[in-house]
Each structure stands twice: as C-alpha cells, then as structure tokens.
Amino acid sequence: MTNADDSKTAPAKAPVKDPRELPDVSGLVVGVLGGTGDQGRGLAYRLARAGQQVIIGSRDAERARGAAAELGLGVEGADNAECARRSDVVIVAVPWEGHAKTLESLRTELAGKLIVDCVNPLGFDKQGAYALTPDEGSAAQQAAALLPDSRVTAAFHHLSAVLLTNPEIEKIDTDVMVLGEVRADTDIVQALAARIPGMRGIFAGRLRNAHQVESLVANLISVNRRYKAHAGLRLTDV
C-alpha cells in the first residue's frame, strides 16, 4: 500500500551560504570615533585609500577637520555627534578610559547604526601590558549594553597603528577577527576589512567571545617589544 504522503515532494532546503561571499560595501559611509588618535586615524586612512567615504569624529570638530585635511583622500572631519549621524558604519576607536562616556553621550545619534568596536581594555605596569575585564565582560559587550538600539560588532583590534599610517606600505599582512550576533552585520565588517589590501575579515564568534580577542592585544604588545616588530595575526586553514 502506498502512503498518501509518499507522493508529496519534500520542501527544498535553502542552499548553504558560502562564508567567503561578502556584500558590496563600497557605497557605505564609515565614521571613525576617535579618528584623531593613532589607531582611528590609521583605519580612516586605509579605508579612504581603498575608496571608502570616511568621516573622522572627535570631541573637537576643528581637530577632526585638521586631521582629515592631513589625510586627504576625501576624508572629512566633524564632531562626534555629526560623524555618528552621517555614517552608515561607525568604528569606535576611542581610548578605553573614555569608552563608556563617549557611547552614552551618542546613544541617540548611534541608534540604528552598525557599530564596530575596536577598543582594547588594557592596563600597564612595570611588567608591561595586561588585560582588564570590564563589568560587562568586554568593551564590545559594554558597547552593546550602552547602545541597545544599535547593531554592535567587534573587529580591528590587532592592527599596528604604525603600519596603518605608513603611506609607503601597500599591503598589511593580517587577518581581522570579527565578532557579532547577526551574520549580515559581521559580513559587512568582514567586507570592509577585505577592502584593505592584505587583510581578510574572519568571523570569530559572538560578542560573548570578545574578551579574549581584546585581551590578546596585550600578548601582541609583548611580542612587538621583544622583537621590535609590528606583529598581526594570520589564521591558518581558513
């Protein structure tokens, strides 16, 4: 006897998305809060050099405009609030000491934005750099707690500001570990990283895993001091 259900066609499964297929992000405006600091300025320079529209943000608009003029490449400068309002993606590259205060003050302007937190909570003593543990677990988790209406990711932690800002260096040989809760968001951040020659963006987990990524910078500082280098990371077999 033939079961009546045997004649029914099972629904087709959706094809599995190739993790290496990333969106076109060339039309997005990228803001960099803390863009007058070494790390923020370096990221702004590399993304603008790759053709991205970039706005540098600072508490002091004049300082931001001055830094943007030095970089050229169409980079604009603005105060933090204007930078946040005008950007599609906002990279947070402020010092850890001002992280919470800066984000709290911009909660309205950052609502609905894709946030990329690259802040590393570190302390320093006679033995060198060491990781700090925020109450929320990590800087990225603190950002997510303070910005409930934003889409928070974490990336760009392990980059040398010296390499980023050196115009004679064409490629930066490193991978960028990207963390976040929503694949569409982490794909965008991976794609932004991939616009910089030599870089790859690699998905590395959810925000609950951001602490160990942020903390690893303390180890890289030790490597760089011992070997007089500007070390980054490469993930094998990916």
C-alpha positions as CSV (number, residue, x, y, z in Angstrom):
1,M,0.0,0.0,0.0
2,T,1.3,3.5,-0.9
3,N,1.1,6.1,1.8
4,A,-0.7,9.2,0.6
5,D,2.2,11.3,1.9
6,D,4.7,9.4,-0.4
7,S,3.5,11.5,-3.4
8,K,4.3,14.8,-1.7
9,T,7.6,16.5,-2.5
10,A,9.7,17.4,0.4
11,P,10.5,21.2,0.6
12,A,13.8,22.0,-0.9
13,K,16.5,23.1,1.6
14,A,17.9,26.6,1.2
15,P,21.5,26.4,-0.1
16,V,24.1,27.0,2.5
17,K,25.7,30.4,2.0
18,D,29.4,30.4,1.3
19,P,31.1,32.2,4.2
20,R,33.5,33.8,1.7
21,E,30.8,35.5,-0.2
22,L,30.6,39.1,1.2
23,P,28.5,42.1,0.3
24,D,29.5,45.1,-1.7
25,V,30.2,47.8,0.9
26,S,31.8,50.4,-1.4
27,G,28.9,52.8,-1.1
28,L,28.8,52.9,2.7
29,V,29.9,55.9,4.7
30,V,32.3,54.9,7.5
31,G,32.7,57.1,10.6
32,V,35.6,56.8,13.0
33,L,35.0,58.0,16.5
34,G,38.4,58.7,17.9
35,G,39.7,59.3,14.4
36,T,42.4,61.7,15.6
37,G,44.2,59.0,17.6
38,D,46.7,56.8,16.0
39,Q,44.5,53.7,15.6
40,G,41.5,55.6,14.4
41,R,43.5,57.8,12.0
42,G,45.2,54.7,10.6
43,L,41.9,52.9,9.9
44,A,40.4,56.1,8.4
45,Y,43.5,56.4,6.1
46,R,43.4,52.8,5.0
47,L,39.7,52.7,4.3
48,A,39.8,56.0,2.4
49,R,42.8,54.8,0.4
50,A,40.7,51.8,-0.6
51,G,38.0,54.1,-1.9
52,Q,35.6,54.2,1.1
53,Q,33.9,57.5,2.1
54,V,35.2,58.3,5.6
55,I,34.4,60.8,8.3
56,I,36.7,61.4,11.2
57,G,34.9,62.2,14.5
58,S,36.3,63.9,17.6
59,R,35.1,65.9,20.6
60,D,36.7,68.8,18.9
61,A,35.4,69.4,15.4
62,E,38.3,71.6,14.4
63,R,40.8,69.0,15.4
64,A,38.9,66.4,13.4
65,R,38.8,68.7,10.3
66,G,42.6,69.3,10.7
67,A,43.3,65.5,10.9
68,A,41.1,64.9,7.9
69,A,42.9,67.6,5.9
70,E,46.2,66.0,6.7
71,L,45.0,62.6,5.4
72,G,43.4,64.0,2.2
73,L,41.7,61.2,0.1
74,G,38.3,62.9,0.6
75,V,38.3,62.3,4.3
76,E,36.0,64.7,6.2
77,G,36.2,65.8,9.8
78,A,33.3,66.5,12.2
79,D,32.4,66.4,15.9
80,N,31.4,63.0,17.2
81,A,27.7,63.6,17.0
82,E,27.7,64.7,13.4
83,C,30.1,61.9,12.5
84,A,27.7,59.4,14.0
85,R,24.6,60.9,12.3
86,R,26.2,60.9,8.8
87,S,27.7,57.5,8.9
88,D,26.3,54.1,8.0
89,V,29.0,52.2,9.9
90,V,30.7,53.7,12.9
91,I,34.1,52.4,14.1
92,V,34.7,53.1,17.8
93,A,38.4,53.7,18.3
94,V,38.4,55.9,21.4
95,P,40.7,55.3,24.4
96,W,39.3,52.8,26.9
97,E,39.1,55.4,29.6
98,G,36.5,57.4,27.6
99,H,34.7,54.5,26.0
100,A,31.6,54.4,28.2
101,K,31.2,58.1,28.4
102,T,31.5,58.6,24.7
103,L,29.0,56.0,23.8
104,E,26.5,57.1,26.4
105,S,26.6,60.6,25.0
106,L,25.9,59.4,21.5
107,R,23.2,56.9,22.1
108,T,20.6,58.8,20.1
109,E,22.9,59.5,17.1
110,L,24.1,55.9,17.0
111,A,20.7,54.4,17.1
112,G,20.2,52.1,14.1
113,K,23.8,52.2,13.1
114,L,26.2,49.3,12.6
115,I,28.9,49.8,15.3
116,V,32.4,48.3,15.1
117,D,34.1,48.4,18.4
118,C,37.9,48.0,18.3
119,V,38.7,49.2,21.8
120,N,41.1,47.1,23.9
121,P,40.7,47.5,27.7
122,L,44.3,47.3,28.9
123,G,46.4,48.3,31.9
124,F,50.1,48.9,32.0
125,D,52.7,48.5,34.8
126,K,56.4,47.7,35.1
127,Q,55.8,44.2,33.7
128,G,54.1,45.5,30.6
129,A,50.6,45.4,29.2
130,Y,47.8,43.3,30.8
131,A,44.1,42.8,30.0
132,L,41.4,44.4,32.0
133,T,37.9,42.8,32.4
134,P,35.0,45.3,32.2
135,D,31.9,44.5,34.3
136,E,30.1,43.6,31.1
137,G,32.8,41.2,30.0
138,S,34.5,43.2,27.3
139,A,34.5,46.6,25.6
140,A,32.2,45.3,22.9
141,Q,29.7,43.9,25.4
142,Q,29.8,47.3,27.2
143,A,29.0,49.0,23.9
144,A,26.1,46.6,23.3
145,A,24.7,47.3,26.7
146,L,25.0,51.1,26.3
147,L,23.7,51.1,22.7
148,P,20.6,48.9,22.8
149,D,19.2,50.4,19.6
150,S,22.5,49.9,17.6
151,R,23.9,46.8,16.0
152,V,27.2,46.2,17.7
153,T,30.1,44.1,16.3
154,A,33.8,43.9,17.3
155,A,36.8,44.0,15.0
156,F,40.2,45.6,14.1
157,H,41.7,45.0,17.5
158,H,45.1,43.6,16.4
159,L,46.3,46.2,13.9
160,S,49.5,48.1,14.2
161,A,48.9,51.9,14.1
162,V,52.5,52.3,12.8
163,L,51.7,50.1,9.7
164,L,48.3,51.6,9.2
165,T,49.6,55.2,9.0
166,N,52.7,54.5,6.9
167,P,51.9,55.5,3.3
168,E,54.8,53.6,1.9
169,I,53.2,50.2,3.0
170,E,50.9,49.0,0.3
171,K,49.6,45.8,2.0
172,I,49.1,44.9,5.6
173,D,49.5,41.2,6.0
174,T,47.0,40.3,8.7
175,D,43.6,38.8,9.4
176,V,40.9,40.7,11.2
177,M,38.8,38.7,13.7
178,V,35.1,39.9,13.5
179,L,32.6,39.1,16.2
180,G,28.9,39.8,16.4
181,E,25.4,38.5,16.8
182,V,24.0,38.9,13.3
183,R,25.6,37.4,10.2
184,A,24.6,40.2,7.9
185,D,26.4,42.6,10.2
186,T,29.6,40.6,10.6
187,D,29.6,40.1,6.8
188,I,29.6,43.8,6.3
189,V,32.5,44.3,8.7
190,Q,34.5,41.4,7.1
191,A,33.9,43.0,3.7
192,L,35.2,46.4,4.9
193,A,38.4,44.7,6.2
194,A,38.8,42.9,2.9
195,R,38.9,46.3,1.1
196,I,42.3,47.0,2.7
197,P,45.0,45.2,0.6
198,G,46.5,42.3,2.5
199,M,43.7,42.0,5.1
200,R,41.0,39.4,5.5
201,G,38.0,39.6,7.7
202,I,37.3,36.3,9.5
203,F,34.2,35.6,11.6
204,A,35.3,34.6,15.1
205,G,32.2,34.2,17.2
206,R,29.6,36.1,19.1
207,L,30.2,39.1,21.3
208,R,30.5,36.9,24.4
209,N,33.9,35.8,23.0
210,A,35.2,39.4,22.5
211,H,37.1,39.5,25.8
212,Q,39.8,37.1,24.7
213,V,40.1,38.8,21.4
214,E,40.6,42.2,23.0
215,S,42.9,40.7,25.6
216,L,45.2,39.2,23.0
217,V,46.5,42.7,22.2
218,A,48.5,42.5,25.5
219,N,50.3,39.5,24.1
220,L,51.0,41.2,20.8
221,I,52.4,44.2,22.6
222,S,54.9,41.9,24.4
223,V,55.8,40.2,21.0
224,N,56.4,43.6,19.4
225,R,58.5,44.9,22.3
226,R,60.7,41.8,22.3
227,Y,61.2,41.5,18.5
228,K,61.0,45.2,17.6
229,A,58.1,44.3,15.3
230,H,54.6,45.3,14.4
231,A,53.0,41.8,14.6
232,G,49.5,40.9,13.5
233,L,47.6,37.6,13.2
234,R,47.1,35.0,10.5
235,L,44.6,32.2,10.9
236,T,45.6,29.0,9.1
237,D,43.5,26.6,7.0
238,V,40.7,29.1,6.5
